[in-house]
């Protein structure tokens, strides 16, 4: 789907497919998203593997030093590996075609971790490794260290404050992603779109700014671009399409968002995304300033 639309996609450390697996199946440019882990040797090997796979940019996630209280996951019993419970078995029983397709898949484990991280040889040992691997002491010196291990473009994802945006610029980041992790990390965090104007005012002419979290339609994309973002990321829309129709669903999702963006631009009297600006939006006077 990414190849068809000519857009980059992001591969995560916690993805099912490995870096090498993805690189061998696509000609589209892709970024590699990493979490800030304690194990330096594992991180260095991860960076080297990404470089060998010709990954075009490294995305360092800076808002996941510890796992948030994800009530939906707790309620639904989400775990790795999945646990068979009466509720999950009943749920699977209503999705027989999907279950049969999943039984035929070649990739069922976390390919970037299982067999690569020390002590993680199977999915069962993944849970304990994940609980101990994340580095809660993350600071800007640590980001500088990661930057020194990678000689390509570096993007910092999870910036939600103008001062952090300035610090990202100071440590040598090539771009930032304004994101609240889809609202999954800190209940009550401000939305990415609300913080975007302040961050653009602080660093927008010095560093490339993208936006993540809350993009559900092409109209959402237009709002972000009009406020100065160079691009947007989609997560749930992508997953919804994938879950419903597989690869065809991802393609359909991108088509829908593209059409919505095109239609909204036409209704705003614009032909080129480069011409979008704050003149296309009506913002409340206290949109980004009413917080004490």
C-alpha positions in Angstrom: 0.0 0.0 0.0 2.9 2.4 0.8 4.5 1.7 -2.5 1.3 2.4 -4.4 0.9 5.8 -2.7 4.6 6.7 -2.6 4.6 7.4 1.1 7.1 6.2 3.8 5.9 3.9 6.5 7.3 3.2 10.0 8.4 -0.1 11.2 8.6 -0.6 15.0 11.0 -2.4 17.3 7.9 -4.3 18.5 6.6 -5.2 15.1 5.8 -8.8 14.2 8.0 -8.7 11.1 11.7 -8.2 11.4 13.6 -5.3 9.8 15.2 -7.6 7.3 11.9 -9.2 6.4 10.3 -5.9 5.7 13.3 -4.6 3.7 13.2 -7.7 1.4 9.5 -7.2 0.6 9.3 -3.5 -0.3 10.8 -0.9 -2.4 9.1 1.9 -0.5 11.2 4.0 1.9 10.6 3.2 5.5 11.6 4.6 8.9 12.5 2.5 11.9 10.9 3.4 15.2 12.8 2.5 18.4 12.0 2.7 22.0 14.6 3.9 24.6 15.9 0.7 26.1 18.6 0.0 28.7 20.5 -2.6 26.8 23.2 -0.6 24.8 24.4 -3.7 22.9 20.9 -4.6 21.8 20.3 -1.0 20.7 23.6 -0.8 18.8 22.8 -4.0 17.0 19.3 -2.7 16.2 20.7 0.5 14.7 23.2 -1.5 12.6 20.5 -3.9 11.3 18.4 -0.9 10.4 21.3 0.6 8.5 22.1 -2.6 6.7 18.4 -2.8 5.7 18.8 0.7 4.2 16.3 2.2 6.5 15.9 5.9 5.5 15.4 7.4 9.0 15.4 6.5 12.7 12.4 7.5 14.8 13.2 7.6 18.6 10.1 7.4 20.8 10.5 9.7 23.8 7.2 9.3 25.5 7.3 5.6 26.4 9.9 5.3 29.2 7.3 3.5 31.2 4.0 1.9 30.0 0.9 4.0 30.5 -2.2 2.7 32.3 -4.0 1.4 29.3 -7.5 0.7 30.6 -8.7 -0.7 27.3 -5.9 -3.2 27.2 -6.5 -4.2 30.8 -10.2 -4.7 30.1 -9.7 -6.7 27.0 -6.9 -8.8 28.5 -4.3 -7.9 25.9 -1.0 -9.6 26.5 2.0 -11.0 24.7 1.8 -13.8 24.0 -2.0 -13.9 23.9 -3.8 -15.8 26.7 -6.6 -18.1 25.9 -9.5 -17.3 28.2 -13.3 -18.0 28.0 -13.8 -14.5 26.7 -11.0 -14.6 24.1 -12.1 -18.0 22.9 -15.7 -16.8 22.5 -14.4 -13.8 20.6 -12.4 -15.9 18.3 -15.3 -18.2 17.7 -17.2 -15.3 16.1 -14.3 -14.6 13.7 -13.6 -17.9 12.1 -12.4 -16.7 8.7 -9.9 -14.3 10.3 -8.7 -17.1 12.7 -8.1 -19.5 9.8 -6.1 -16.8 7.9 -4.0 -16.1 11.1 -3.2 -19.8 11.5 -1.6 -19.8 8.0 0.6 -16.8 8.6 4.4 -17.3 8.6 5.1 -14.6 11.1 3.7 -14.8 14.6 6.4 -13.5 16.9 8.2 -10.2 17.4 10.9 -10.6 14.8 13.1 -7.7 15.9 13.4 -9.0 19.5 12.9 -12.8 19.7 16.3 -14.4 19.0 18.0 -11.0 19.1 17.6 -9.7 22.7 19.5 -11.4 25.4 17.4 -14.1 27.0 14.4 -13.8 24.7 14.2 -17.0 22.8 10.4 -17.4 22.6 7.2 -15.3 23.0 6.9 -16.5 26.6 10.1 -14.8 27.7 9.2 -11.6 25.8 6.8 -10.3 28.6 9.4 -10.3 31.3 12.0 -8.8 29.0 9.7 -6.0 28.0 8.9 -5.1 31.6 12.6 -4.7 32.4 13.9 -3.3 29.1 12.5 0.2 29.0 14.7 2.9 30.5 12.8 5.2 32.9 15.8 7.4 33.4 15.7 8.8 29.8 17.1 12.3 29.5 18.5 14.5 26.7 22.1 13.1 27.2 20.8 9.7 26.4 19.1 11.0 23.2 22.5 12.6 22.3 24.1 9.1 22.7 21.6 7.5 20.5 22.1 10.3 17.9 25.9 9.5 17.9 25.2 5.8 17.1 23.2 6.7 13.9 24.6 8.6 11.0 21.3 9.1 9.2 18.3 11.3 9.8 16.9 11.2 13.3 13.2 12.0 14.2 12.1 12.4 17.8 8.5 11.2 18.3 6.4 12.2 21.3 7.1 15.9 21.5 4.2 17.8 23.1 5.8 20.9 24.5 7.6 23.9 22.9 10.5 23.6 25.2 11.0 20.0 24.4 10.9 20.9 20.7 13.7 23.4 21.3 15.7 20.7 23.1 15.1 18.2 20.3 16.6 20.8 17.9 19.6 21.3 20.2 20.5 17.6 20.3 20.6 17.4 16.6 17.2 15.9 15.6 16.4 16.4 12.0 12.6 16.3 12.6 10.1 15.9 15.4 6.7 14.3 15.6 4.2 16.1 17.8 2.3 13.2 19.4 0.6 12.2 22.6 0.9 8.5 21.6 -2.7 8.3 20.5 -3.8 9.2 24.0 -2.6 5.8 25.3 0.1 7.0 27.6 -1.2 9.8 29.8 -4.9 10.3 30.3 -5.6 14.0 30.2 -2.7 15.0 28.0 -3.5 17.8 25.6 -4.2 16.8 22.0 -1.4 17.0 19.5 -3.3 19.4 17.3 -3.8 21.8 20.2 -0.1 21.9 20.9 1.0 22.1 17.3 0.6 25.9 16.9 2.8 26.7 19.9 5.5 24.2 18.8 5.4 25.6 15.2 5.9 29.1 16.6 8.9 27.9 18.7 10.8 25.8 16.1 8.8 25.5 12.9 11.3 27.4 10.7 14.3 25.5 12.1 13.2 21.8 12.0 10.7 19.6 10.2 7.6 19.1 12.2 5.1 16.2 11.7 1.9 15.4 13.6 0.6 12.1 15.0 -2.4 11.1 17.1 -6.0 11.8 16.2 -5.7 11.6 12.4 -8.9 9.9 11.3 -9.8 11.6 8.0 -8.4 13.7 5.2 -9.9 16.8 6.9 -7.8 16.1 9.9 -4.7 16.0 7.6 -5.7 19.4 6.2 -6.0 20.9 9.6 -2.5 19.7 10.6 -0.9 20.9 7.3 -2.7 24.3 7.6 -1.2 24.7 11.1 2.3 24.1 9.6 3.0 20.4 9.9 4.9 18.9 7.0 3.1 15.6 7.2 0.9 13.4 9.4 1.0 9.8 10.6 -1.9 7.4 10.8 -2.1 4.5 13.3 -5.6 3.4 14.1 -7.0 4.2 10.6 -4.3 2.0 9.2 -5.0 -0.8 11.7 -8.8 -0.6 11.1 -8.3 -1.1 7.4 -5.8 -3.9 8.0 -8.0 -5.7 10.4 -11.1 -5.5 8.1 -9.6 -6.3 4.7 -5.9 -7.0 5.1 -3.6 -5.3 2.5 -6.6 -4.2 0.4 -8.0 -2.5 3.6 -4.8 -0.5 4.1 -4.9 0.6 0.4 -8.6 1.5 0.8 -7.9 3.5 4.0 -5.2 5.6 2.2 -7.6 6.1 -0.7 -10.4 7.3 1.6 -8.1 9.7 3.4 -6.6 11.0 0.1 -10.1 11.6 -1.3 -11.2 13.4 1.8 -8.2 15.6 1.7 -8.7 16.4 -1.9 -12.4 17.2 -1.4 -11.7 19.4 1.6 -9.0 21.3 -0.2 -11.4 22.0 -3.1 -14.0 23.3 -0.7 -11.4 25.5 0.8 -10.4 26.8 -2.6 -7.0 25.3 -2.6 -5.2 23.2 -5.3 -1.8 22.6 -3.7 -1.0 21.4 -0.1 1.9 23.8 -0.1 -0.5 26.7 -0.2 -2.4 25.6 2.9 -2.0 27.9 6.0 -3.8 29.3 9.0 -5.9 31.4 6.7 -7.8 28.1 5.9 -8.9 27.6 9.5 -11.0 29.4 12.1 -9.4 28.9 15.5 -10.9 29.9 18.8 -8.9 32.8 20.3 -7.9 30.7 23.3 -7.2 27.5 21.2 -3.6 27.1 22.6 -3.3 29.8 25.3 -6.0 29.3 27.9 -4.1 26.9 30.1 -2.6 28.3 33.3 
